């Protein structure tokens, strides 16, 4: 073969099959000879290489989807001299997000083994980071001098998407580029070309230290999944924009804000490094966690003056420059407090006029220490009990209600299949992650089935495996289960259903276990599975005693109790009054939530009930939590959109959310 050692036909076939499946048209360009050709078949391309002397030449392929008619631009599938290469307008869409890790070196020479190693190290960090925020697995390739990661994306060729790709590359460059390896930010144009894998990289002289190397796809890429656009938008959002002007100057006027002076004033140590779009201040330690050491957190200052912040650790995900500034200057953005925040703050102060039904309590004897009636001054002299809350992991519940208050009781309801148990699993894991202890009664699931579901939710999409036989079945490998179980430790206690469903016996056991373990949260899923007071007791009287018992247990053990109550058959949109059983259930609880499945009926009834428009953003979600009642704030008819992820059974606060629980600390994506 004419070009023995300069091309690897098997690797070329692999590259074309992966990058250009289904007979897509692509351009092959050999800039050193000023020739190119349009092809749609690997075998014809390999044959065409016999007509060209590739010694000293580098060969490239168009990354993205070329318009099919370009095959007629030149004689069919052969090389020719051309002045007209593929332009941006000749591209139908973006097939790939092309991330190129290029070692820093003198132009026109090959890389050393050490330089290539540094490129691989950085590519691994970026791959792990992107995987950790929800990106699918990339195509991994060696260019001969550096590393390529190509993420399947499938976007149209529009100005908006060109800017999106550009911002994604700028974001990665800003966060990860080093003095030794940079991420190329110019690879955003639609007609971008990259190394044709299976051809020799021939830059400069072929020396022992800097040899010419064969490019290739790394490993078997298998079936590559497309990363949805929303994850690209999430990555692009890290690029800083204009600084929000502070309400108080804090010794600086907005027009003369100097980030170096500000860091010096607050004792923040850093190392300064220039990059293409601005300056990167690599912090000695993260402001939010001193265990996050350099180079994992940095403040960025763009040439435009915009300032940003990023820490690559999962526990700091979502932290912004504004969060950093407020950490040191709490009033810097005082005017940014929105009306909703003010309402919440005022709600905690004002007296709640809503009066709930008075529930009978056994009368006790009056004593000097406990008079039957008290004056305001007598009450004022009592030490105020500190309010404690269990975090749910549902952002809007934790923000609007501060979480679930200990000493209180919540009711959760919803139609069959609305994800009630899924929601409770999410709350359980979030509580454990925050250091809380949780007791769970799951009357309808065996212990192994309950844990199988919980393991999926705890594992996350990077750690679940799809069954080869059943596309909708996912499981967690045993090794990951062991890590999760070890992380949970004694913070999760699951009732053993072999001991029966008699509520009185379970209540005694719960009381003892709650006090022994100092439980912060008790979950009862669900009311229908419990045997309340025997067949001869009035159903409504039994439910009244049930809710009184929960209230007493919550206060006695300083815990929060959540129980599930199924609704009666609702005629129309499900409301709190549709919850089955005695009115004491909904009247006596401190919080009541209904979880809805976002289907045709939900959309129809909410448009009728609340006048929502068909284009309302809430209809993009899969499930919606309704806050029907909150005793302290009087909240009701508040709707929180969530997104269900089938592979992990998680309910996400936003479509791109990828929550990492504490068991992953030892394998954190950095």
Secondary structure as a PSIPRED ss2 file (coil, helix, strand):
# PSIPRED VFORMAT (PSIPRED V4.0)

   1 X C   1.000  0.000  0.000
   2 X C   1.000  0.000  0.000
   3 X C   1.000  0.000  0.000
   4 X E   0.000  0.000  1.000
   5 X C   1.000  0.000  0.000
   6 X C   1.000  0.000  0.000
   7 X E   0.000  0.000  1.000
   8 X C   1.000  0.000  0.000
   9 X H   0.000  1.000  0.000
  10 X H   0.000  1.000  0.000
  11 X H   0.000  1.000  0.000
  12 X H   0.000  1.000  0.000
  13 X H   0.000  1.000  0.000
  14 X H   0.000  1.000  0.000
  15 X H   0.000  1.000  0.000
  16 X H   0.000  1.000  0.000
  17 X H   0.000  1.000  0.000
  18 X H   0.000  1.000  0.000
  19 X H   0.000  1.000  0.000
  20 X C   1.000  0.000  0.000
  21 X C   1.000  0.000  0.000
  22 X C   1.000  0.000  0.000
  23 X C   1.000  0.000  0.000
  24 X C   1.000  0.000  0.000
  25 X C   1.000  0.000  0.000
  26 X E   0.000  0.000  1.000
  27 X E   0.000  0.000  1.000
  28 X E   0.000  0.000  1.000
  29 X E   0.000  0.000  1.000
  30 X E   0.000  0.000  1.000
  31 X H   0.000  1.000  0.000
  32 X H   0.000  1.000  0.000
  33 X H   0.000  1.000  0.000
  34 X C   1.000  0.000  0.000
  35 X E   0.000  0.000  1.000
  36 X E   0.000  0.000  1.000
  37 X E   0.000  0.000  1.000
  38 X E   0.000  0.000  1.000
  39 X E   0.000  0.000  1.000
  40 X C   1.000  0.000  0.000
  41 X C   1.000  0.000  0.000
  42 X H   0.000  1.000  0.000
  43 X H   0.000  1.000  0.000
  44 X H   0.000  1.000  0.000
  45 X H   0.000  1.000  0.000
  46 X H   0.000  1.000  0.000
  47 X H   0.000  1.000  0.000
  48 X H   0.000  1.000  0.000
  49 X H   0.000  1.000  0.000
  50 X C   1.000  0.000  0.000
  51 X C   1.000  0.000  0.000
  52 X C   1.000  0.000  0.000
  53 X C   1.000  0.000  0.000
  54 X C   1.000  0.000  0.000
  55 X C   1.000  0.000  0.000
  56 X C   1.000  0.000  0.000
  57 X C   1.000  0.000  0.000
  58 X C   1.000  0.000  0.000
  59 X C   1.000  0.000  0.000
  60 X E   0.000  0.000  1.000
  61 X E   0.000  0.000  1.000
  62 X E   0.000  0.000  1.000
  63 X C   1.000  0.000  0.000
  64 X C   1.000  0.000  0.000
  65 X E   0.000  0.000  1.000
  66 X E   0.000  0.000  1.000
  67 X C   1.000  0.000  0.000
  68 X H   0.000  1.000  0.000
  69 X H   0.000  1.000  0.000
  70 X H   0.000  1.000  0.000
  71 X H   0.000  1.000  0.000
  72 X H   0.000  1.000  0.000
  73 X C   1.000  0.000  0.000
  74 X C   1.000  0.000  0.000
  75 X C   1.000  0.000  0.000
  76 X C   1.000  0.000  0.000
  77 X C   1.000  0.000  0.000
  78 X C   1.000  0.000  0.000
  79 X C   1.000  0.000  0.000
  80 X E   0.000  0.000  1.000
  81 X E   0.000  0.000  1.000
  82 X C   1.000  0.000  0.000
  83 X C   1.000  0.000  0.000
  84 X C   1.000  0.000  0.000
  85 X C   1.000  0.000  0.000
  86 X C   1.000  0.000  0.000
  87 X C   1.000  0.000  0.000
  88 X H   0.000  1.000  0.000
  89 X H   0.000  1.000  0.000
  90 X H   0.000  1.000  0.000
  91 X E   0.000  0.000  1.000
  92 X E   0.000  0.000  1.000
  93 X E   0.000  0.000  1.000
  94 X E   0.000  0.000  1.000
  95 X E   0.000  0.000  1.000
  96 X E   0.000  0.000  1.000
  97 X E   0.000  0.000  1.000
  98 X E   0.000  0.000  1.000
  99 X E   0.000  0.000  1.000
 100 X E   0.000  0.000  1.000
 101 X E   0.000  0.000  1.000
 102 X E   0.000  0.000  1.000
 103 X E   0.000  0.000  1.000
 104 X C   1.000  0.000  0.000
 105 X C   1.000  0.000  0.000
 106 X C   1.000  0.000  0.000
 107 X C   1.000  0.000  0.000
 108 X C   1.000  0.000  0.000
 109 X C   1.000  0.000  0.000
 110 X C   1.000  0.000  0.000
 111 X C   1.000  0.000  0.000
 112 X C   1.000  0.000  0.000
 113 X H   0.000  1.000  0.000
 114 X H   0.000  1.000  0.000
 115 X H   0.000  1.000  0.000
 116 X H   0.000  1.000  0.000
 117 X H   0.000  1.000  0.000
 118 X H   0.000  1.000  0.000
 119 X H   0.000  1.000  0.000
 120 X H   0.000  1.000  0.000
 121 X H   0.000  1.000  0.000
 122 X H   0.000  1.000  0.000
 123 X H   0.000  1.000  0.000
 124 X H   0.000  1.000  0.000
 125 X H   0.000  1.000  0.000
 126 X H   0.000  1.000  0.000
 127 X H   0.000  1.000  0.000
 128 X H   0.000  1.000  0.000
 129 X H   0.000  1.000  0.000
 130 X H   0.000  1.000  0.000
 131 X H   0.000  1.000  0.000
 132 X H   0.000  1.000  0.000
 133 X C   1.000  0.000  0.000
 134 X C   1.000  0.000  0.000
 135 X C   1.000  0.000  0.000
 136 X C   1.000  0.000  0.000
 137 X C   1.000  0.000  0.000
 138 X C   1.000  0.000  0.000
 139 X E   0.000  0.000  1.000
 140 X E   0.000  0.000  1.000
 141 X E   0.000  0.000  1.000
 142 X E   0.000  0.000  1.000
 143 X C   1.000  0.000  0.000
 144 X C   1.000  0.000  0.000
 145 X C   1.000  0.000  0.000
 146 X E   0.000  0.000  1.000
 147 X E   0.000  0.000  1.000
 148 X E   0.000  0.000  1.000
 149 X E   0.000  0.000  1.000
 150 X E   0.000  0.000  1.000
 151 X E   0.000  0.000  1.000
 152 X E   0.000  0.000  1.000
 153 X E   0.000  0.000  1.000
 154 X E   0.000  0.000  1.000
 155 X E   0.000  0.000  1.000
 156 X E   0.000  0.000  1.000
 157 X C   1.000  0.000  0.000
 158 X C   1.000  0.000  0.000
 159 X H   0.000  1.000  0.000
 160 X H   0.000  1.000  0.000
 161 X H   0.000  1.000  0.000
 162 X H   0.000  1.000  0.000
 163 X H   0.000  1.000  0.000
 164 X H   0.000  1.000  0.000
 165 X H   0.000  1.000  0.000
 166 X H   0.000  1.000  0.000
 167 X H   0.000  1.000  0.000
 168 X H   0.000  1.000  0.000
 169 X H   0.000  1.000  0.000
 170 X H   0.000  1.000  0.000
 171 X H   0.000  1.000  0.000
 172 X H   0.000  1.000  0.000
 173 X H   0.000  1.000  0.000
 174 X H   0.000  1.000  0.000
 175 X H   0.000  1.000  0.000
 176 X H   0.000  1.000  0.000
 177 X C   1.000  0.000  0.000
 178 X C   1.000  0.000  0.000
 179 X C   1.000  0.000  0.000
 180 X C   1.000  0.000  0.000
 181 X E   0.000  0.000  1.000
 182 X E   0.000  0.000  1.000
 183 X E   0.000  0.000  1.000
 184 X C   1.000  0.000  0.000
 185 X C   1.000  0.000  0.000
 186 X C   1.000  0.000  0.000
 187 X C   1.000  0.000  0.000
 188 X C   1.000  0.000  0.000
 189 X C   1.000  0.000  0.000
 190 X C   1.000  0.000  0.000
 191 X C   1.000  0.000  0.000
 192 X C   1.000  0.000  0.000
 193 X E   0.000  0.000  1.000
 194 X E   0.000  0.000  1.000
 195 X E   0.000  0.000  1.000
 196 X C   1.000  0.000  0.000
 197 X C   1.000  0.000  0.000
 198 X C   1.000  0.000  0.000
 199 X E   0.000  0.000  1.000
 200 X E   0.000  0.000  1.000
 201 X E   0.000  0.000  1.000
 202 X C   1.000  0.000  0.000
 203 X C   1.000  0.000  0.000
 204 X C   1.000  0.000  0.000
 205 X C   1.000  0.000  0.000
 206 X C   1.000  0.000  0.000
 207 X C   1.000  0.000  0.000
 208 X C   1.000  0.000  0.000
 209 X C   1.000  0.000  0.000
 210 X C   1.000  0.000  0.000
 211 X C   1.000  0.000  0.000
 212 X C   1.000  0.000  0.000
 213 X E   0.000  0.000  1.000
 214 X E   0.000  0.000  1.000
 215 X C   1.000  0.000  0.000
 216 X E   0.000  0.000  1.000
 217 X E   0.000  0.000  1.000
 218 X C   1.000  0.000  0.000
 219 X C   1.000  0.000  0.000
 220 X C   1.000  0.000  0.000
 221 X C   1.000  0.000  0.000
 222 X C   1.000  0.000  0.000
 223 X C   1.000  0.000  0.000
 224 X C   1.000  0.000  0.000
 225 X C   1.000  0.000  0.000
 226 X C   1.000  0.000  0.000
 227 X C   1.000  0.000  0.000
 228 X C   1.000  0.000  0.000
 229 X H   0.000  1.000  0.000
 230 X H   0.000  1.000  0.000
 231 X H   0.000  1.000  0.000
 232 X H   0.000  1.000  0.000
 233 X H   0.000  1.000  0.000
 234 X H   0.000  1.000  0.000
 235 X H   0.000  1.000  0.000
 236 X H   0.000  1.000  0.000
 237 X C   1.000  0.000  0.000
 238 X C   1.000  0.000  0.000
 239 X C   1.000  0.000  0.000
 240 X C   1.000  0.000  0.000
 241 X C   1.000  0.000  0.000
 242 X C   1.000  0.000  0.000
 243 X C   1.000  0.000  0.000
 244 X C   1.000  0.000  0.000
 245 X C   1.000  0.000  0.000
 246 X C   1.000  0.000  0.000
 247 X C   1.000  0.000  0.000
 248 X C   1.000  0.000  0.000
 249 X C   1.000  0.000  0.000
 250 X C   1.000  0.000  0.000
 251 X C   1.000  0.000  0.000
 252 X C   1.000  0.000  0.000
 253 X C   1.000  0.000  0.000
 254 X H   0.000  1.000  0.000
 255 X H   0.000  1.000  0.000
 256 X H   0.000  1.000  0.000
 257 X C   1.000  0.000  0.000
 258 X C   1.000  0.000  0.000
 259 X H   0.000  1.000  0.000
 260 X H   0.000  1.000  0.000
 261 X H   0.000  1.000  0.000
 262 X H   0.000  1.000  0.000
 263 X H   0.000  1.000  0.000
 264 X H   0.000  1.000  0.000
 265 X H   0.000  1.000  0.000
 266 X C   1.000  0.000  0.000
 267 X C   1.000  0.000  0.000
 268 X C   1.000  0.000  0.000
 269 X C   1.000  0.000  0.000
 270 X E   0.000  0.000  1.000
 271 X E   0.000  0.000  1.000
 272 X E   0.000  0.000  1.000
 273 X E   0.000  0.000  1.000
 274 X E   0.000  0.000  1.000
 275 X E   0.000  0.000  1.000
 276 X C   1.000  0.000  0.000
 277 X C   1.000  0.000  0.000
 278 X E   0.000  0.000  1.000
 279 X E   0.000  0.000  1.000
 280 X E   0.000  0.000  1.000
 281 X E   0.000  0.000  1.000
 282 X E   0.000  0.000  1.000
 283 X E   0.000  0.000  1.000
 284 X C   1.000  0.000  0.000
 285 X E   0.000  0.000  1.000
 286 X C   1.000  0.000  0.000
 287 X C   1.000  0.000  0.000
 288 X C   1.000  0.000  0.000
 289 X C   1.000  0.000  0.000
 290 X C   1.000  0.000  0.000
 291 X C   1.000  0.000  0.000
 292 X C   1.000  0.000  0.000
 293 X E   0.000  0.000  1.000
 294 X C   1.000  0.000  0.000
 295 X C   1.000  0.000  0.000
 296 X C   1.000  0.000  0.000
 297 X E   0.000  0.000  1.000
 298 X E   0.000  0.000  1.000
 299 X E   0.000  0.000  1.000
 300 X E   0.000  0.000  1.000
 301 X E   0.000  0.000  1.000
 302 X E   0.000  0.000  1.000
 303 X C   1.000  0.000  0.000
 304 X C   1.000  0.000  0.000
 305 X C   1.000  0.000  0.000
 306 X C   1.000  0.000  0.000
 307 X E   0.000  0.000  1.000
 308 X E   0.000  0.000  1.000
 309 X E   0.000  0.000  1.000
 310 X E   0.000  0.000  1.000
 311 X E   0.000  0.000  1.000
 312 X C   1.000  0.000  0.000
 313 X C   1.000  0.000  0.000
 314 X H   0.000  1.000  0.000
 315 X H   0.000  1.000  0.000
 316 X H   0.000  1.000  0.000
 317 X C   1.000  0.000  0.000
 318 X C   1.000  0.000  0.000
 319 X C   1.000  0.000  0.000
 320 X C   1.000  0.000  0.000
 321 X H   0.000  1.000  0.000
 322 X H   0.000  1.000  0.000
 323 X H   0.000  1.000  0.000
 324 X H   0.000  1.000  0.000
 325 X H   0.000  1.000  0.000
 326 X H   0.000  1.000  0.000
 327 X H   0.000  1.000  0.000
 328 X H   0.000  1.000  0.000
 329 X C   1.000  0.000  0.000
 330 X C   1.000  0.000  0.000
 331 X C   1.000  0.000  0.000
 332 X C   1.000  0.000  0.000
 333 X C   1.000  0.000  0.000
 334 X H   0.000  1.000  0.000
 335 X H   0.000  1.000  0.000
 336 X H   0.000  1.000  0.000
 337 X C   1.000  0.000  0.000
 338 X C   1.000  0.000  0.000
 339 X H   0.000  1.000  0.000
 340 X H   0.000  1.000  0.000
 341 X H   0.000  1.000  0.000
 342 X H   0.000  1.000  0.000
 343 X H   0.000  1.000  0.000
 344 X H   0.000  1.000  0.000
 345 X H   0.000  1.000  0.000
 346 X H   0.000  1.000  0.000
 347 X H   0.000  1.000  0.000
 348 X H   0.000  1.000  0.000
 349 X H   0.000  1.000  0.000
 350 X C   1.000  0.000  0.000
 351 X C   1.000  0.000  0.000
 352 X C   1.000  0.000  0.000
 353 X C   1.000  0.000  0.000
 354 X C   1.000  0.000  0.000
 355 X C   1.000  0.000  0.000
 356 X C   1.000  0.000  0.000
 357 X C   1.000  0.000  0.000
 358 X C   1.000  0.000  0.000
 359 X C   1.000  0.000  0.000
 360 X C   1.000  0.000  0.000
 361 X C   1.000  0.000  0.000
 362 X C   1.000  0.000  0.000
 363 X C   1.000  0.000  0.000
 364 X C   1.000  0.000  0.000
 365 X C   1.000  0.000  0.000
 366 X C   1.000  0.000  0.000
 367 X C   1.000  0.000  0.000
 368 X C   1.000  0.000  0.000
 369 X C   1.000  0.000  0.000
 370 X C   1.000  0.000  0.000
 371 X C   1.000  0.000  0.000
 372 X C   1.000  0.000  0.000
 373 X C   1.000  0.000  0.000
 374 X C   1.000  0.000  0.000
 375 X C   1.000  0.000  0.000
 376 X H   0.000  1.000  0.000
 377 X H   0.000  1.000  0.000
 378 X H   0.000  1.000  0.000
 379 X H   0.000  1.000  0.000
 380 X H   0.000  1.000  0.000
 381 X C   1.000  0.000  0.000
 382 X C   1.000  0.000  0.000
 383 X C   1.000  0.000  0.000
 384 X C   1.000  0.000  0.000
 385 X C   1.000  0.000  0.000
 386 X C   1.000  0.000  0.000
 387 X C   1.000  0.000  0.000
 388 X C   1.000  0.000  0.000
 389 X E   0.000  0.000  1.000
 390 X E   0.000  0.000  1.000
 391 X C   1.000  0.000  0.000
 392 X C   1.000  0.000  0.000
 393 X C   1.000  0.000  0.000
 394 X C   1.000  0.000  0.000
 395 X H   0.000  1.000  0.000
 396 X H   0.000  1.000  0.000
 397 X H   0.000  1.000  0.000
 398 X H   0.000  1.000  0.000
 399 X H   0.000  1.000  0.000
 400 X H   0.000  1.000  0.000
 401 X C   1.000  0.000  0.000
 402 X C   1.000  0.000  0.000
 403 X C   1.000  0.000  0.000
 404 X E   0.000  0.000  1.000
 405 X E   0.000  0.000  1.000
 406 X C   1.000  0.000  0.000
 407 X C   1.000  0.000  0.000
 408 X C   1.000  0.000  0.000
 409 X E   0.000  0.000  1.000
 410 X E   0.000  0.000  1.000
 411 X E   0.000  0.000  1.000
 412 X E   0.000  0.000  1.000
 413 X E   0.000  0.000  1.000
 414 X C   1.000  0.000  0.000
 415 X C   1.000  0.000  0.000
 416 X C   1.000  0.000  0.000
 417 X C   1.000  0.000  0.000
 418 X C   1.000  0.000  0.000
 419 X C   1.000  0.000  0.000
 420 X H   0.000  1.000  0.000
 421 X H   0.000  1.000  0.000
 422 X H   0.000  1.000  0.000
 423 X H   0.000  1.000  0.000
 424 X H   0.000  1.000  0.000
 425 X H   0.000  1.000  0.000
 426 X H   0.000  1.000  0.000
 427 X H   0.000  1.000  0.000
 428 X H   0.000  1.000  0.000
 429 X H   0.000  1.000  0.000
 430 X H   0.000  1.000  0.000
 431 X H   0.000  1.000  0.000
 432 X H   0.000  1.000  0.000
 433 X H   0.000  1.000  0.000
 434 X C   1.000  0.000  0.000
 435 X C   1.000  0.000  0.000
 436 X C   1.000  0.000  0.000
 437 X C   1.000  0.000  0.000
 438 X E   0.000  0.000  1.000
 439 X E   0.000  0.000  1.000
 440 X E   0.000  0.000  1.000
 441 X E   0.000  0.000  1.000
 442 X E   0.000  0.000  1.000
 443 X C   1.000  0.000  0.000
 444 X C   1.000  0.000  0.000
 445 X C   1.000  0.000  0.000
 446 X C   1.000  0.000  0.000
 447 X H   0.000  1.000  0.000
 448 X H   0.000  1.000  0.000
 449 X H   0.000  1.000  0.000
 450 X H   0.000  1.000  0.000
 451 X H   0.000  1.000  0.000
 452 X H   0.000  1.000  0.000
 453 X H   0.000  1.000  0.000
 454 X H   0.000  1.000  0.000
 455 X H   0.000  1.000  0.000
 456 X H   0.000  1.000  0.000
 457 X H   0.000  1.000  0.000
 458 X H   0.000  1.000  0.000
 459 X H   0.000  1.000  0.000
 460 X C   1.000  0.000  0.000
 461 X H   0.000  1.000  0.000
 462 X H   0.000  1.000  0.000
 463 X H   0.000  1.000  0.000
 464 X E   0.000  0.000  1.000
 465 X E   0.000  0.000  1.000
 466 X E   0.000  0.000  1.000
 467 X C   1.000  0.000  0.000
 468 X C   1.000  0.000  0.000
 469 X C   1.000  0.000  0.000
 470 X C   1.000  0.000  0.000
 471 X C   1.000  0.000  0.000
 472 X C   1.000  0.000  0.000
 473 X C   1.000  0.000  0.000
 474 X E   0.000  0.000  1.000
 475 X E   0.000  0.000  1.000
 476 X E   0.000  0.000  1.000
 477 X C   1.000  0.000  0.000
 478 X H   0.000  1.000  0.000
 479 X H   0.000  1.000  0.000
 480 X H   0.000  1.000  0.000
 481 X H   0.000  1.000  0.000
 482 X H   0.000  1.000  0.000
 483 X H   0.000  1.000  0.000
 484 X H   0.000  1.000  0.000
 485 X H   0.000  1.000  0.000
 486 X H   0.000  1.000  0.000
 487 X H   0.000  1.000  0.000
 488 X H   0.000  1.000  0.000
 489 X H   0.000  1.000  0.000
 490 X H   0.000  1.000  0.000
 491 X H   0.000  1.000  0.000
 492 X E   0.000  0.000  1.000
 493 X E   0.000  0.000  1.000
 494 X E   0.000  0.000  1.000
 495 X C   1.000  0.000  0.000
 496 X C   1.000  0.000  0.000
 497 X H   0.000  1.000  0.000
 498 X H   0.000  1.000  0.000
 499 X H   0.000  1.000  0.000
 500 X C   1.000  0.000  0.000
 501 X C   1.000  0.000  0.000
 502 X E   0.000  0.000  1.000
 503 X H   0.000  1.000  0.000
 504 X H   0.000  1.000  0.000
 505 X H   0.000  1.000  0.000
 506 X H   0.000  1.000  0.000
 507 X H   0.000  1.000  0.000
 508 X H   0.000  1.000  0.000
 509 X H   0.000  1.000  0.000
 510 X H   0.000  1.000  0.000
 511 X H   0.000  1.000  0.000
 512 X H   0.000  1.000  0.000
 513 X H   0.000  1.000  0.000
 514 X H   0.000  1.000  0.000
 515 X H   0.000  1.000  0.000
 516 X H   0.000  1.000  0.000
 517 X H   0.000  1.000  0.000
 518 X C   1.000  0.000  0.000
 519 X C   1.000  0.000  0.000
 520 X C   1.000  0.000  0.000
 521 X E   0.000  0.000  1.000
 522 X E   0.000  0.000  1.000
 523 X E   0.000  0.000  1.000
 524 X E   0.000  0.000  1.000
 525 X E   0.000  0.000  1.000
 526 X C   1.000  0.000  0.000
 527 X H   0.000  1.000  0.000
 528 X H   0.000  1.000  0.000
 529 X H   0.000  1.000  0.000
 530 X C   1.000  0.000  0.000
 531 X E   0.000  0.000  1.000
 532 X C   1.000  0.000  0.000
 533 X C   1.000  0.000  0.000
 534 X C   1.000  0.000  0.000
 535 X C   1.000  0.000  0.000
 536 X C   1.000  0.000  0.000
 537 X C   1.000  0.000  0.000
 538 X C   1.000  0.000  0.000
 539 X H   0.000  1.000  0.000
 540 X H   0.000  1.000  0.000
 541 X H   0.000  1.000  0.000
 542 X H   0.000  1.000  0.000
 543 X H   0.000  1.000  0.000
 544 X H   0.000  1.000  0.000
 545 X H   0.000  1.000  0.000
 546 X H   0.000  1.000  0.000
 547 X H   0.000  1.000  0.000
 548 X H   0.000  1.000  0.000
 549 X H   0.000  1.000  0.000
 550 X H   0.000  1.000  0.000
 551 X H   0.000  1.000  0.000
 552 X H   0.000  1.000  0.000
 553 X H   0.000  1.000  0.000
 554 X H   0.000  1.000  0.000
 555 X H   0.000  1.000  0.000
 556 X H   0.000  1.000  0.000
 557 X H   0.000  1.000  0.000
 558 X C   1.000  0.000  0.000
 559 X C   1.000  0.000  0.000
 560 X E   0.000  0.000  1.000
 561 X E   0.000  0.000  1.000
 562 X E   0.000  0.000  1.000
 563 X E   0.000  0.000  1.000
 564 X E   0.000  0.000  1.000
 565 X C   1.000  0.000  0.000
 566 X C   1.000  0.000  0.000
 567 X E   0.000  0.000  1.000
 568 X C   1.000  0.000  0.000
 569 X C   1.000  0.000  0.000
 570 X C   1.000  0.000  0.000
 571 X C   1.000  0.000  0.000
 572 X C   1.000  0.000  0.000
 573 X C   1.000  0.000  0.000
 574 X C   1.000  0.000  0.000
 575 X C   1.000  0.000  0.000
 576 X H   0.000  1.000  0.000
 577 X H   0.000  1.000  0.000
 578 X H   0.000  1.000  0.000
 579 X E   0.000  0.000  1.000
 580 X C   1.000  0.000  0.000
 581 X C   1.000  0.000  0.000
 582 X C   1.000  0.000  0.000
 583 X H   0.000  1.000  0.000
 584 X H   0.000  1.000  0.000
 585 X H   0.000  1.000  0.000
 586 X H   0.000  1.000  0.000
 587 X H   0.000  1.000  0.000
 588 X H   0.000  1.000  0.000
 589 X C   1.000  0.000  0.000
 590 X C   1.000  0.000  0.000
 591 X E   0.000  0.000  1.000
 592 X E   0.000  0.000  1.000
 593 X E   0.000  0.000  1.000
 594 X E   0.000  0.000  1.000
 595 X E   0.000  0.000  1.000
 596 X E   0.000  0.000  1.000
 597 X E   0.000  0.000  1.000
 598 X C   1.000  0.000  0.000
 599 X C   1.000  0.000  0.000
 600 X H   0.000  1.000  0.000
 601 X H   0.000  1.000  0.000
 602 X H   0.000  1.000  0.000
 603 X H   0.000  1.000  0.000
 604 X H   0.000  1.000  0.000
 605 X H   0.000  1.000  0.000
 606 X H   0.000  1.000  0.000
 607 X H   0.000  1.000  0.000
 608 X H   0.000  1.000  0.000
 609 X H   0.000  1.000  0.000
 610 X H   0.000  1.000  0.000
 611 X C   1.000  0.000  0.000
 612 X C   1.000  0.000  0.000
 613 X C   1.000  0.000  0.000
 614 X C   1.000  0.000  0.000
 615 X C   1.000  0.000  0.000
 616 X C   1.000  0.000  0.000
 617 X H   0.000  1.000  0.000
 618 X H   0.000  1.000  0.000
 619 X H   0.000  1.000  0.000
 620 X H   0.000  1.000  0.000
 621 X C   1.000  0.000  0.000
 622 X C   1.000  0.000  0.000
 623 X E   0.000  0.000  1.000
 624 X E   0.000  0.000  1.000
 625 X E   0.000  0.000  1.000
 626 X E   0.000  0.000  1.000
 627 X E   0.000  0.000  1.000
 628 X E   0.000  0.000  1.000
 629 X E   0.000  0.000  1.000
 630 X E   0.000  0.000  1.000
 631 X C   1.000  0.000  0.000
 632 X C   1.000  0.000  0.000
 633 X C   1.000  0.000  0.000
 634 X C   1.000  0.000  0.000
 635 X E   0.000  0.000  1.000
 636 X C   1.000  0.000  0.000
 637 X C   1.000  0.000  0.000
 638 X E   0.000  0.000  1.000
 639 X E   0.000  0.000  1.000
 640 X E   0.000  0.000  1.000
 641 X E   0.000  0.000  1.000
 642 X E   0.000  0.000  1.000
 643 X E   0.000  0.000  1.000
 644 X E   0.000  0.000  1.000
 645 X E   0.000  0.000  1.000
 646 X C   1.000  0.000  0.000
 647 X C   1.000  0.000  0.000
 648 X C   1.000  0.000  0.000
 649 X C   1.000  0.000  0.000
 650 X E   0.000  0.000  1.000
 651 X E   0.000  0.000  1.000
 652 X E   0.000  0.000  1.000
 653 X C   1.000  0.000  0.000
 654 X C   1.000  0.000  0.000
 655 X C   1.000  0.000  0.000
 656 X C   1.000  0.000  0.000
 657 X C   1.000  0.000  0.000
 658 X C   1.000  0.000  0.000
 659 X C   1.000  0.000  0.000
 660 X C   1.000  0.000  0.000
 661 X C   1.000  0.000  0.000
 662 X H   0.000  1.000  0.000
 663 X H   0.000  1.000  0.000
 664 X H   0.000  1.000  0.000
 665 X H   0.000  1.000  0.000
 666 X H   0.000  1.000  0.000
 667 X H   0.000  1.000  0.000
 668 X C   1.000  0.000  0.000
 669 X C   1.000  0.000  0.000
 670 X C   1.000  0.000  0.000
